[in-house]
């Protein structure tokens, strides 16, 4: 495994384990609108390394492992980190925008950063296939779109504290940064560039019409 990818996964695991063992640590560094608006902006970064439970952590890290290698192979370690951190910040900023007046809103998870890496990998390798449940072959772009559509459901259901809004911010970040770094994608992979905007457009339509 690439050492940079291993380091990112290790930080997620360490911070999540610490948070599960120490509730005060978890509360101190989770995404919380009231605290952020009171000046604790560091939570917009630290919350992305905390996870709700082992399933949440494992799912995000497996997704990062499979798609991260693609980004690393095509763009290198520095670009991987730029996309990861840029997507993380975009996810947190979009969450803050959507929930700025909900002072009790809380969220955690690396999903924003991971979704940015996922979107980047799909743009770089549109022909990629992955095994759903390690068995069923599924085109990667369908997985990516499905992931964001599930996020819309999570945002509407509001039955957990996973940062579903951050998925979209992360997707936008990964999408825009990758195109900025490899602008030829617009011409060589036009269909995928358009296709990956669909769930993002759906999100903003639902938000605009007050259906979220």
C-alpha positions in Angstrom: 0.0 0.0 0.0 1.2 3.5 -0.8 2.6 5.1 2.4 0.6 8.3 2.0 -2.7 6.3 1.7 -1.6 4.1 4.6 -1.0 7.2 6.7 -4.4 8.7 6.0 -6.2 5.5 6.8 -4.1 5.1 10.0 -5.0 8.6 11.2 -8.7 7.9 10.6 -8.5 4.6 12.5 -6.5 6.2 15.4 -8.8 9.2 15.8 -12.0 7.1 15.6 -10.7 4.6 18.2 -9.8 7.5 20.5 -13.3 9.0 20.0 -15.0 5.7 20.8 -13.0 5.2 24.0 -13.2 8.8 25.1 -16.7 10.5 24.7 -15.3 13.9 25.8 -12.8 13.7 23.0 -15.5 12.7 20.5 -17.7 15.6 21.6 -14.8 18.1 21.5 -13.8 17.4 17.9 -17.1 16.4 16.2 -18.8 18.8 13.7 -21.2 20.9 15.8 -22.7 24.0 14.3 -23.0 25.9 17.6 -19.4 25.3 18.6 -18.1 26.2 15.1 -20.0 29.4 15.0 -18.6 30.2 18.4 -15.1 30.0 17.0 -14.1 26.3 17.0 -13.5 26.0 13.3 -11.0 23.2 13.9 -14.0 20.9 14.2 -14.6 21.3 10.4 -11.4 19.3 9.9 -11.2 17.0 13.0 -14.8 15.8 12.6 -13.8 14.2 9.3 -11.5 11.7 11.1 -14.2 10.6 13.6 -16.7 7.8 12.7 -20.0 6.7 14.2 -19.0 3.0 14.6 -16.8 0.2 13.2 -19.1 -0.3 10.2 -19.0 3.4 9.2 -15.2 3.4 9.6 -14.6 0.2 7.6 -16.9 1.2 4.8 -15.1 4.6 4.3 -11.6 3.1 4.6 -12.3 0.3 2.1 -13.8 2.8 -0.3 -10.7 5.0 0.2 -8.3 2.1 -0.3 -9.8 1.0 -3.6 -10.3 4.4 -5.2 -7.3 6.1 -3.5 -4.9 3.9 -5.4 -6.3 5.1 -8.7 -5.8 8.7 -7.9 -2.3 8.1 -6.6 -1.3 6.1 -9.7 -2.6 8.8 -12.1 -1.9 12.0 -10.2 0.7 11.2 -7.5 0.9 11.7 -3.8 0.7 15.5 -3.6 -2.4 15.7 -5.8 -4.0 12.9 -3.8 -3.5 14.9 -0.6 -4.8 18.1 -2.3 -7.9 16.3 -3.5 -8.5 14.6 -0.1 -8.0 17.7 2.0 -9.8 19.9 -0.5 -12.8 17.6 -0.6 -12.8 17.4 3.2 -13.0 21.2 3.4 -15.7 21.4 0.7 -17.7 18.9 2.5 -17.5 20.8 5.8 -18.2 24.1 4.2 -21.3 22.8 2.4 -22.5 21.3 5.6 -22.0 24.6 7.4 -23.9 26.4 4.6 -26.9 23.9 4.8 -27.1 23.9 8.6 -25.8 27.3 9.6 -28.9 28.1 11.6 -29.3 24.7 13.2 -27.1 25.2 16.2 -27.6 21.7 17.5 -26.6 20.0 14.3 -23.8 17.4 14.7 -22.0 15.2 12.2 -18.9 13.1 11.8 -17.1 11.0 9.2 -14.5 11.0 6.4 -17.2 10.6 3.8 -16.7 14.0 2.3 -13.0 13.5 1.6 -13.6 9.9 0.5 -16.4 10.8 -1.9 -14.0 13.4 -3.4 -11.4 10.7 -4.0 -14.1 8.4 -5.4 -15.3 11.0 -7.9 -11.8 11.8 -8.9 -11.0 8.1 -9.5 -14.1 7.7 -11.6 -13.2 10.7 -13.7 -9.7 9.3 -14.2 -10.8 5.7 -14.8 -14.4 5.8 -16.1 -14.2 2.1 -17.2 -13.4 0.9 -13.6 -15.5 -1.9 -12.1 -15.7 -2.9 -8.5 -17.2 -5.9 -6.7 -20.2 -5.0 -4.6 -20.0 -7.1 -1.5 -16.8 -8.3 -3.1 -18.8 -10.5 -5.5 -21.2 -8.5 -7.8 -19.4 -6.5 -10.5 -20.7 -3.0 -10.6 -19.4 -0.1 -12.8 -17.7 2.4 -10.5 -19.7 5.4 -11.8 -23.0 3.6 -10.7 -21.5 3.0 -7.3 -20.6 6.7 -7.1 -24.0 8.0 -8.1 -25.7 5.5 -5.9 -23.6 6.6 -3.0 -24.8 10.2 -3.4 -28.4 9.2 -3.9 -28.2 7.2 -0.6 -26.8 10.4 0.9 -29.9 12.3 -0.2 -32.0 9.6 1.6 -29.8 10.0 4.7 -30.3 13.8 4.7 -34.1 13.4 4.4 -34.3 10.7 7.0 -32.1 12.5 9.6 -31.8 9.3 11.7 -28.1 9.4 12.3 -25.2 11.8 12.8 -23.3 10.8 9.7 -22.4 13.8 7.6 -24.5 13.1 4.5 -24.3 16.7 3.3 -20.5 16.4 3.3 -20.7 13.7 0.7 -21.9 16.2 -1.8 -19.4 18.9 -0.8 -16.7 16.3 -1.1 -18.0 15.1 -4.5 -18.0 18.7 -5.8 -14.4 19.2 -4.4 -13.0 16.0 -6.0 -14.8 16.7 -9.2 -13.6 20.3 -9.6 -10.0 19.8 -8.4 -9.6 16.8 -10.7 -10.9 18.7 -13.7 -8.7 21.6 -12.8 -5.6 19.3 -12.8 -6.6 17.2 -15.8 -8.8 19.6 -18.0 -8.6 17.2 -21.0 -11.1 15.0 -19.2 -13.8 17.4 -20.3 -13.2 16.4 -23.9 -12.0 12.8 -23.5 -14.6 11.8 -21.0 -17.5 14.2 -21.6 -20.3 11.7 -20.9 -18.9 10.8 -17.4 -18.3 14.5 -16.6 -21.9 15.2 -17.3 -23.2 12.0 -15.7 -21.5 12.7 -12.4 -23.2 16.0 -12.0 -26.7 14.5 -11.9 -26.9 13.7 -8.2 -25.3 17.0 -7.4 -28.0 18.8 -9.4 -30.7 16.7 -7.7 -29.4 17.8 -4.3 -29.5 21.5 -5.1 -32.9 21.2 -6.7 -34.3 19.5 -3.6 -32.6 22.1 -1.4 -33.9 25.0 -3.5 -37.4 23.7 -3.4 -37.3 23.0 0.3 -37.7 19.2 0.0 -34.7 18.4 2.2 
